[in-house]
Amino acid sequence: MNAPSPSAPERGAAATRHPPLPKPHRQRWLLWLVGAQLLFVLAVAAAGYATGRFGSVVLLRTTPVDPRDLRFSDYVELNYTISLLPGHLWKGSTLPRRKDPVYIVLEPRAGVFEAVAVYPERPETAQGQTVLRGWVADTWRRSMRLRYGLERYYVPEETRRKLRRQQPLQVHISVAPWGQARISQVEVLPALRPR
């Protein structure tokens, strides 16, 4: 018994189907994907190394860290003294809005860097100044809260033992010339005495 021959529309649909990829082509595609992932990981590692090697180091202070946070997690949320800035430091022509990128000019004062100006675009700096990129988290009439992407820190065991009371930290941050920043070291400062 002969099978019925396919009609013209069925023959056209069969002709437009793509044949399966040959096995060597699939292997090449898989190798390309694995290679791209490996290059991405290496680029991230190289950028971190380059930031630490070629970046300028700035010292920032945090407000006191509550050690009770460490009971539930190995990470602590850092709230820098430059996270909440007065509105008079803003140098833009229009008011900043939430999620806007900003550039904070930092200047050393008594060994610690403090914010001296906030710009909507990367500004030129004077000798000794550093620019740190951030984002607007909130704005009010006379102040603004900024985030830097450096607010979460893994606390090593030896540092965790030192954090018994609410204590401020001094954070060493490497800022690369191209704007990338990362935490390079954290020191525990003496606890603030209640007044």
Contacts in CASP RR format, 6 or more apart in sequence:
PFRMAT RR
TARGET T0000
AUTHOR 0000-0000-0000
METHOD contacts of the structure
MODEL  1
MNAPSPSAPERGAAATRHPPLPKPHRQRWLLWLVGAQLLFVLAVAAAGYA
TGRFGSVVLLRTTPVDPRDLRFSDYVELNYTISLLPGHLWKGSTLPRRKD
PVYIVLEPRAGVFEAVAVYPERPETAQGQTVLRGWVADTWRRSMRLRYGL
ERYYVPEETRRKLRRQQPLQVHISVAPWGQARISQVEVLPALRPR
6 14 0 8 1.000
21 29 0 8 1.000
47 180 0 8 1.000
48 180 0 8 1.000
48 182 0 8 1.000
50 176 0 8 1.000
51 174 0 8 1.000
51 175 0 8 1.000
51 176 0 8 1.000
51 180 0 8 1.000
51 181 0 8 1.000
51 182 0 8 1.000
52 174 0 8 1.000
52 176 0 8 1.000
52 182 0 8 1.000
52 184 0 8 1.000
54 176 0 8 1.000
54 177 0 8 1.000
55 174 0 8 1.000
55 175 0 8 1.000
55 176 0 8 1.000
55 177 0 8 1.000
56 130 0 8 1.000
56 174 0 8 1.000
56 175 0 8 1.000
57 172 0 8 1.000
57 173 0 8 1.000
57 174 0 8 1.000
57 175 0 8 1.000
57 184 0 8 1.000
58 106 0 8 1.000
58 108 0 8 1.000
58 113 0 8 1.000
58 130 0 8 1.000
58 132 0 8 1.000
58 172 0 8 1.000
58 173 0 8 1.000
58 175 0 8 1.000
59 108 0 8 1.000
59 111 0 8 1.000
59 112 0 8 1.000
59 113 0 8 1.000
59 170 0 8 1.000
59 171 0 8 1.000
59 172 0 8 1.000
59 173 0 8 1.000
60 80 0 8 1.000
60 81 0 8 1.000
60 82 0 8 1.000
60 112 0 8 1.000
60 113 0 8 1.000
60 170 0 8 1.000
60 171 0 8 1.000
60 173 0 8 1.000
61 80 0 8 1.000
61 81 0 8 1.000
61 112 0 8 1.000
61 168 0 8 1.000
61 169 0 8 1.000
61 170 0 8 1.000
61 171 0 8 1.000
61 189 0 8 1.000
62 78 0 8 1.000
62 79 0 8 1.000
62 80 0 8 1.000
62 81 0 8 1.000
62 168 0 8 1.000
62 169 0 8 1.000
62 170 0 8 1.000
62 171 0 8 1.000
63 79 0 8 1.000
63 80 0 8 1.000
63 81 0 8 1.000
63 168 0 8 1.000
64 166 0 8 1.000
64 167 0 8 1.000
64 168 0 8 1.000
64 191 0 8 1.000
64 192 0 8 1.000
65 76 0 8 1.000
65 78 0 8 1.000
65 163 0 8 1.000
65 166 0 8 1.000
65 167 0 8 1.000
65 168 0 8 1.000
65 169 0 8 1.000
66 166 0 8 1.000
67 160 0 8 1.000
67 163 0 8 1.000
67 164 0 8 1.000
67 165 0 8 1.000
67 166 0 8 1.000
67 167 0 8 1.000
69 76 0 8 1.000
69 77 0 8 1.000
70 76 0 8 1.000
70 155 0 8 1.000
70 160 0 8 1.000
70 163 0 8 1.000
74 154 0 8 1.000
74 155 0 8 1.000
74 160 0 8 1.000
75 152 0 8 1.000
75 153 0 8 1.000
75 154 0 8 1.000
75 155 0 8 1.000
76 152 0 8 1.000
76 153 0 8 1.000
76 155 0 8 1.000
76 163 0 8 1.000
77 151 0 8 1.000
77 152 0 8 1.000
78 150 0 8 1.000
78 151 0 8 1.000
78 152 0 8 1.000
78 153 0 8 1.000
78 169 0 8 1.000
78 171 0 8 1.000
79 151 0 8 1.000
80 148 0 8 1.000
80 150 0 8 1.000
80 151 0 8 1.000
80 171 0 8 1.000
81 114 0 8 1.000
82 104 0 8 1.000
82 106 0 8 1.000
82 113 0 8 1.000
82 114 0 8 1.000
82 115 0 8 1.000
82 132 0 8 1.000
82 146 0 8 1.000
83 145 0 8 1.000
83 146 0 8 1.000
83 147 0 8 1.000
83 148 0 8 1.000
83 151 0 8 1.000
84 143 0 8 1.000
84 144 0 8 1.000
84 145 0 8 1.000
84 146 0 8 1.000
85 104 0 8 1.000
85 115 0 8 1.000
85 118 0 8 1.000
85 143 0 8 1.000
85 144 0 8 1.000
85 146 0 8 1.000
86 142 0 8 1.000
86 143 0 8 1.000
87 118 0 8 1.000
87 142 0 8 1.000
87 143 0 8 1.000
87 144 0 8 1.000
88 142 0 8 1.000
89 115 0 8 1.000
89 116 0 8 1.000
89 117 0 8 1.000
89 118 0 8 1.000
90 96 0 8 1.000
90 118 0 8 1.000
90 144 0 8 1.000
91 117 0 8 1.000
91 118 0 8 1.000
91 119 0 8 1.000
91 120 0 8 1.000
91 123 0 8 1.000
92 119 0 8 1.000
92 120 0 8 1.000
94 120 0 8 1.000
95 139 0 8 1.000
96 102 0 8 1.000
96 118 0 8 1.000
96 120 0 8 1.000
96 136 0 8 1.000
96 139 0 8 1.000
96 144 0 8 1.000
97 136 0 8 1.000
97 139 0 8 1.000
98 136 0 8 1.000
98 137 0 8 1.000
98 138 0 8 1.000
98 139 0 8 1.000
99 135 0 8 1.000
99 136 0 8 1.000
100 120 0 8 1.000
100 135 0 8 1.000
100 136 0 8 1.000
101 120 0 8 1.000
101 133 0 8 1.000
101 134 0 8 1.000
101 135 0 8 1.000
102 118 0 8 1.000
102 119 0 8 1.000
102 120 0 8 1.000
102 133 0 8 1.000
102 134 0 8 1.000
102 135 0 8 1.000
102 136 0 8 1.000
102 146 0 8 1.000
103 118 0 8 1.000
103 119 0 8 1.000
103 120 0 8 1.000
103 121 0 8 1.000
103 122 0 8 1.000
103 123 0 8 1.000
103 131 0 8 1.000
103 132 0 8 1.000
103 133 0 8 1.000
103 134 0 8 1.000
104 115 0 8 1.000
104 117 0 8 1.000
104 118 0 8 1.000
104 119 0 8 1.000
104 131 0 8 1.000
104 132 0 8 1.000
104 133 0 8 1.000
104 134 0 8 1.000
104 146 0 8 1.000
105 115 0 8 1.000
105 116 0 8 1.000
105 117 0 8 1.000
105 118 0 8 1.000
105 119 0 8 1.000
105 123 0 8 1.000
105 125 0 8 1.000
105 129 0 8 1.000
105 130 0 8 1.000
105 131 0 8 1.000
106 113 0 8 1.000
106 114 0 8 1.000
106 115 0 8 1.000
106 116 0 8 1.000
106 129 0 8 1.000
106 130 0 8 1.000
106 131 0 8 1.000
106 132 0 8 1.000
107 113 0 8 1.000
107 114 0 8 1.000
107 116 0 8 1.000
107 128 0 8 1.000
107 129 0 8 1.000
107 130 0 8 1.000
108 114 0 8 1.000
108 128 0 8 1.000
112 170 0 8 1.000
113 130 0 8 1.000
116 129 0 8 1.000
117 123 0 8 1.000
118 144 0 8 1.000
118 146 0 8 1.000
122 131 0 8 1.000
122 133 0 8 1.000
123 131 0 8 1.000
125 131 0 8 1.000
130 175 0 8 1.000
131 175 0 8 1.000
131 179 0 8 1.000
132 148 0 8 1.000
132 173 0 8 1.000
132 175 0 8 1.000
132 179 0 8 1.000
132 181 0 8 1.000
133 148 0 8 1.000
133 179 0 8 1.000
133 181 0 8 1.000
134 146 0 8 1.000
134 147 0 8 1.000
134 148 0 8 1.000
134 149 0 8 1.000
135 146 0 8 1.000
135 147 0 8 1.000
135 148 0 8 1.000
135 149 0 8 1.000
136 144 0 8 1.000
136 145 0 8 1.000
136 146 0 8 1.000
137 145 0 8 1.000
137 146 0 8 1.000
137 147 0 8 1.000
138 144 0 8 1.000
138 145 0 8 1.000
139 145 0 8 1.000
148 181 0 8 1.000
149 181 0 8 1.000
150 171 0 8 1.000
150 173 0 8 1.000
150 181 0 8 1.000
150 182 0 8 1.000
150 183 0 8 1.000
153 171 0 8 1.000
153 183 0 8 1.000
153 186 0 8 1.000
155 163 0 8 1.000
155 186 0 8 1.000
159 186 0 8 1.000
159 188 0 8 1.000
162 188 0 8 1.000
163 188 0 8 1.000
165 191 0 8 1.000
166 191 0 8 1.000
166 192 0 8 1.000
167 188 0 8 1.000
167 189 0 8 1.000
167 190 0 8 1.000
167 191 0 8 1.000
167 192 0 8 1.000
168 189 0 8 1.000
168 192 0 8 1.000
169 186 0 8 1.000
169 187 0 8 1.000
169 188 0 8 1.000
169 189 0 8 1.000
170 186 0 8 1.000
170 187 0 8 1.000
170 189 0 8 1.000
171 183 0 8 1.000
171 185 0 8 1.000
171 186 0 8 1.000
171 187 0 8 1.000
172 183 0 8 1.000
172 184 0 8 1.000
172 185 0 8 1.000
172 186 0 8 1.000
172 187 0 8 1.000
173 181 0 8 1.000
173 182 0 8 1.000
173 183 0 8 1.000
173 184 0 8 1.000
174 181 0 8 1.000
174 182 0 8 1.000
174 184 0 8 1.000
175 181 0 8 1.000
END
